[in-house]
Amino acid sequence: MIISPALRKNFVIAIAVIAGFALVPMVVTERYLLGEVIIFFFWAIVASQWNLIMGHAGVFSLAQMFLFICGAYTTAMLVQFGDLSVWLAMPVGAVVATLAALIIGAACLRLTGAYVALLTFAIAEVVHVLIITDTECFRHISNNCQQLFGGATGFSRFADFGFRKILKADWMLGNYYVVLTVFAVTIFATLVIIHGRYGLAFRAIRDNLGYASSRGISRFRYQLIVFAVSAFFTGAAGSVYAAHFRFAGPSLFEFSTLMLILSMVIVGGLGSTWGPFIGAAVMMIVVEWMKEFGDARNIGMGLALVLFVLFMPGGLAGAFKSLWGRIFDRTPKPAAAPDTNV
Amino acid sequence: MDVFIQIIATGATLGAMYALASVGLALIWGTLGMFNMAHGLFMTIGAYGSYSAVAYLGLPVYIGLPAGFVVGGLTGCITHLLIVKFMVGTRNFGTNIMVATAGVAIVLEDLILKGFGAYPFRQPVSLTGGFRVGNVVVTYQSLVIVAVAAALIAMTAFLLLKTKLGRAIRATAMNLDAARLMGVRTERTYLQVLAIAGALAGAAGVLISSLATLSPQMGGDPMLKAFVICVVAGLGHVGGTGLAAVSLGLIEAAVQYFLGVRFGFPVMLGLVILFLVWRPNGLFGKKVVVRL
């Protein structure tokens, strides 16, 4: 693998970021705050993978939370029904999400633009409705009927990582480092895709589809591969989510959750490298802050989406980049430079 | 035979509602190339508008439908003036406008939730009773739905095909630059299109809520179906959308009858996806030849 200067620079940033997060528990001892950081990891992973597929590969998929849910449900069901250890169930969850993405991708990625968005949205919604309207009992737990896919309540209170036994009161730390590990692996894989051969292929497709395809770059193939890769990490995040919260249920399908992640991607900067991570942090703080004004979470998210798309389409990452350029880059730019940061 | 009549009656009612819900969506796509994620909320707002007009303002019931129509149209206008107007023609318009309208949808839904509460209301603008065809009861409300939808769609067709306004809309959809050069004020055409689409969605909302109930989330399900219908027809093809809506309504009614209500939409979606693998541009979508 050739490591380009851009990739090396981003690797250094990534190592610094991950090292920083590894030290957080030394400073933050409050369990609530640590829990918030863990939630940040989950949403940042999903947002970064969504940005990978939407901002870089150019697939406007609305199935990102669905893939997350595939991982979460697989883990929950394997632990609940198969009595499997979560450590074995989590990789299976990631693989199931990948397979789901391959099937959805094979069906939808022949289409482009809004068609993909609508179909992926419809597929996720149909699965949601099928799950919550399922009333057939799969098995009974103390006279309570439990459906195969958990029905309207989902799965909860199953076995988790098992840190409660080993670390006692500090079990949260164990969970923290497990999630951080998944977060770190995701960051490195994402960087390799964005700044490696795949990133080059997508830039080629975006700049000139005709020339790119005549040089043997197939849009469908590359998009499908990246869709599957992003699904793997999204599914892994979902699996770990299920194991951390000991929960997987239809509330994850809520439109507002999807919109929260979308707002993270948009606020951070669609098509940037680090934007979704910044966006995830910013939106979590905004949502926390909005809680003080009563239940204004959704209004805050909706306004953030509209305002950023209207006034700052490049997101915070784009704004920061242009500000940085204005301050430090004094070389005159060629007129109408092609903007590669789509 | 009764089964057949039952399926036709249910399917026609569903199809009529779907057609009304999706025609506006197709019209917006065809003219502006924008996908309106807030379309479901336009329906919800129309339904609540008609409910408020009758329940709070005490207007007679027959004002309910026009009230929903007007409120939906106004919502369309406001969306255009506050958001769409500033985004048309910018880079990545297609993606950004979906994001922006999704944001609008979630804000509006939350406002309705705060204003009216989550408790589902019964739509006062509806009829009771019915008549028998063989052993099947056809309700008057179904007849009203089919009649209103047919009338509104016919009106839209007349507007698009026979009036100056319609000619301007079609010209803008066909070729933006040429339309501008010929003196069409495309800016105003966009506003008119969003107003018409909003009004149709508002009316659809009133009809849909008359069969179910009013709730802040009521627009989600019909919007999803409208999405799928538009995709089958080929995005932006207004006439095809009406046809696709009625056929999918009939298919859904048949599947609901034979397999159970919960499988109606999933089977429909499965068929649609298979269909799209075969014809990626939908039934009536133009095959785009890309010149390299």
Interface residues (C-beta under 8 A of the other chain):
Chain A: M54 F60 A107 C108 R110 L111 G113 A114 Y115 A117 L118 L119 F121 A122 I123 E125 V126 V129 L130 T133 D134 L209 G210 Y211 S214 F255 S256 M259 L262 S263 I266 L270 D295 A296 N298 I299 M301 G302 L303 A304 L305 V306 V309 L310 P313 D339 V342
Chain B: W29 F35 I83 F86 M87 T90 R91 N92 G94 T95 N96 I97 M98 V99 A100 A102 G103 V104 A105 I106 V107 E109 D110 L111 K114 G220 L224 F227 V228 C230 V231 L235 R262 F265 P266 L269 I273 L276 V277 P280 V290 L292
